[in-house]
Amino acid sequence: MTRIVVVGAGSIGSCVALRLAEQGAEVVLVDAREPADGLSAHGFGWVNAVDNGFEPYYRLSAEGLRAHERLAATTDGEPWFFRRGNLHWADSAEGARRLAGIADGYRAKGYPVEELDAERARRELQPGLALDGLHGPLLYYPDDAHVISDRLVSAVQARARSLGARLRTGDAVTGLLGSGRVRGVRLASGQQIEADAVVGCAGRGTRELLGHVGADVPLVEPGDDSGITVRGLLVRTSPVPVRVERVLHAPHLSIRPHSGGRLVLHCHDVDEELTEEGQDPAAAEKVLARLAEVLPGTAGAEVTVEDAFVGVRPMPADGMSVLGWVPGAESLYVVVTHSGLTLAPVLGEIAAQEVLGEPSGMAAAFRPERFAAA
Ligand SMILES: Cc1cc2nc3c(=O)[nH]c(=O)nc-3n(C[C@H](O)[C@H](O)[C@H](O)COP(=O)(O)OP(=O)(O)OC[C@H]3O[C@@H](n4cnc5c(N)ncnc54)[C@H](O)[C@@H]3O)c2cc1C
């Protein structure tokens, strides 16, 4: 039986571990911390086909939506995947032009986008929506989806464990065994786990992990000169008295339904002011203050911040996913990407297939070699 260690029990590592276990591999999924403490479990969880101008990435994320459906059909417990669309609107002429341009790009690919007026949006999609400064139509993407990300991670891990995968948390990988050919991992506890292959799904820990074999996948770092803001605040509210069923992208606030009537909130402009990871209750109050401007039914309802998690996006330097065998380190495979909640199920399928010996055409555009060549 093939023995595989998967490093990182976020959304991606959990999906990789599950697909490997399904195919009969002996899997150990290792994480330095508890799964509920990581970025994936706190994630915003908008699942969409990403049109960033690179066709293979669009195809990968569009397949990601289908892979969520395949995965959700196999896990037990509370549902975590909801194909209920995403509503987007602007409050300035410039914003409306920008959203119209994005929508045109999706339509050209055959990805459905509908235009709604305020009355129809309130009647059919979100009663009580405040749209006073609305410019242009509301844009509705019915094929978009969202996940309750902590449920996703635990449901996938539960299924992987039911198939024999072992989960080891609170024990960081501090080294890789073998030279030239990786033969397993060394843990902070001093233990070693031998394996036929190691799959690095360590998110922001990827560079350090690859550093053990002298390899690297450059990631955008907080505060570097890339112009990309990678630090981000995810605010989870207490239960709200308004029913929200789908992702809402208001001009200055993004909203995703969470379990028990809670919401997860995110603001891009607030991300730009963050200076460190961890909890940031002051910034979270700023985000929460915007909720009643979008959903006035939440005003005066004692809605509080339950969690104010600041994480860092694992964003490869060119913005695209990275997956494949690490150059110069036989038996070490790496998967790291932004949009990891959208992509985890499809990357899990692809990585498991490749690690077990069958290359995937869909992965060809995303190899780590591109950085070595640069
Ligand atoms: C504000 C914000 C909003 C976002 N919105 C979305 C969105 O709407 N849709 C979407 O698809 N994506 C979104 N993302 C991105 C998404 O959250 C990430 O791409 C995804 O969670 C990454 O998953 P992962 O499994 O790679 O990483 P993680 O969830 O970070 O998991 C990696 C794990 O590896 C472990 N690890 C690292 N090093 C080691 C080591 N040496 N030994 C053992 N364990 C180790 C860590 O402890 C961690 O648990 C957002 C991110 C942010 C910050």
The ligand as a Tripos MOL2 file, in Angstrom:
@<TRIPOS>MOLECULE
LIG
   53    58     1     0     0
SMALL
NO_CHARGES

@<TRIPOS>ATOM
      1 C1         -9.9300   37.6530    3.7420 C.3       1 LIG1
      2 C2         -9.8800   36.4030    2.8960 C.ar      1 LIG1
      3 C3        -10.9590   36.0870    2.0960 C.ar      1 LIG1
      4 C4        -10.9230   34.9530    1.2940 C.ar      1 LIG1
      5 N1        -12.0110   34.6510    0.5390 N.ar      1 LIG1
      6 C5        -12.0200   33.5020   -0.1910 C.ar      1 LIG1
      7 C6        -13.1880   33.1230   -0.9080 C.ar      1 LIG1
      8 O1        -14.2270   33.7880   -0.8320 O.2       1 LIG1
      9 N2        -13.1350   31.9920   -1.6620 N.ar      1 LIG1
     10 C7        -12.0140   31.2120   -1.7190 C.ar      1 LIG1
     11 O2        -12.0270   30.2070   -2.4290 O.2       1 LIG1
     12 N3        -10.9060   31.5440   -1.0350 N.ar      1 LIG1
     13 C8        -10.8790   32.6620   -0.2610 C.ar      1 LIG1
     14 N4         -9.7720   32.9920    0.4590 N.ar      1 LIG1
     15 C9         -8.5740   32.1270    0.3560 C.3       1 LIG1
     16 C10        -8.7480   30.8110    1.1080 C.3       1 LIG1
     17 O3         -9.1710   31.0570    2.4360 O.3       1 LIG1
     18 C11        -7.4160   30.0760    1.0980 C.3       1 LIG1
     19 O4         -6.9290   29.9860   -0.2360 O.3       1 LIG1
     20 C12        -7.5630   28.6570    1.6440 C.3       1 LIG1
     21 O5         -8.1480   28.6860    2.9270 O.3       1 LIG1
     22 C13        -6.2050   28.0090    1.6770 C.3       1 LIG1
     23 O6         -6.3590   26.6900    2.1480 O.3       1 LIG1
     24 P1         -5.0920   25.8500    2.5430 P.3       1 LIG1
     25 O7         -5.5900   24.5130    2.9430 O.co2     1 LIG1
     26 O8         -4.0710   25.9380    1.4630 O.co2     1 LIG1
     27 O9         -4.4200   26.6610    3.7420 O.3       1 LIG1
     28 P2         -4.7430   26.7090    5.2920 P.3       1 LIG1
     29 O10        -6.1780   26.6720    5.5740 O.co2     1 LIG1
     30 O11        -3.9570   27.8580    5.8250 O.co2     1 LIG1
     31 O12        -4.1260   25.3300    5.8060 O.3       1 LIG1
     32 C14        -2.7410   25.1160    5.8180 C.3       1 LIG1
     33 C15        -2.4110   24.3620    7.0740 C.3       1 LIG1
     34 O13        -1.0530   23.9690    7.0400 O.3       1 LIG1
     35 C16        -0.5600   23.9460    8.3620 C.3       1 LIG1
     36 N5          0.8880   23.9980    8.3090 N.ar      1 LIG1
     37 C17         1.6740   24.9540    7.7700 C.ar      1 LIG1
     38 N6          2.9820   24.6260    7.9340 N.ar      1 LIG1
     39 C18         2.9950   23.4290    8.5820 C.ar      1 LIG1
     40 C19         4.0360   22.5850    9.0520 C.ar      1 LIG1
     41 N7          5.3450   22.8700    8.8770 N.pl3     1 LIG1
     42 N8          3.6980   21.4660    9.7260 N.ar      1 LIG1
     43 C20         2.3960   21.1230    9.9160 C.ar      1 LIG1
     44 N9          1.3810   21.9060    9.5000 N.ar      1 LIG1
     45 C21         1.6750   23.0370    8.8390 C.ar      1 LIG1
     46 C22        -1.1870   25.1780    8.9860 C.3       1 LIG1
     47 O14        -1.2350   25.0670   10.3860 O.3       1 LIG1
     48 C23        -2.5750   25.1900    8.3490 C.3       1 LIG1
     49 O15        -3.5530   24.5910    9.1770 O.3       1 LIG1
     50 C24        -9.7760   34.1080    1.3050 C.ar      1 LIG1
     51 C25        -8.7050   34.4130    2.1320 C.ar      1 LIG1
     52 C26        -8.7510   35.5450    2.9280 C.ar      1 LIG1
     53 C27        -7.5940   35.8480    3.8470 C.3       1 LIG1
@<TRIPOS>BOND
     1     1     2 1
     2     2     3 ar
     3     2    52 ar
     4     3     4 ar
     5     4     5 ar
     6     4    50 ar
     7     5     6 ar
     8     6     7 ar
     9     6    13 1
    10     7     8 2
    11     7     9 ar
    12     9    10 ar
    13    10    11 2
    14    10    12 ar
    15    12    13 ar
    16    13    14 ar
    17    14    15 1
    18    14    50 ar
    19    15    16 1
    20    16    17 1
    21    16    18 1
    22    18    19 1
    23    18    20 1
    24    20    21 1
    25    20    22 1
    26    22    23 1
    27    23    24 1
    28    24    25 2
    29    24    26 1
    30    24    27 1
    31    27    28 1
    32    28    29 2
    33    28    30 1
    34    28    31 1
    35    31    32 1
    36    32    33 1
    37    33    34 1
    38    33    48 1
    39    34    35 1
    40    35    36 1
    41    35    46 1
    42    36    37 ar
    43    36    45 ar
    44    37    38 ar
    45    38    39 ar
    46    39    40 ar
    47    39    45 ar
    48    40    41 1
    49    40    42 ar
    50    42    43 ar
    51    43    44 ar
    52    44    45 ar
    53    46    47 1
    54    46    48 1
    55    48    49 1
    56    50    51 ar
    57    51    52 ar
    58    52    53 1
@<TRIPOS>SUBSTRUCTURE
     1 LIG1         1 GROUP 0 **** ****
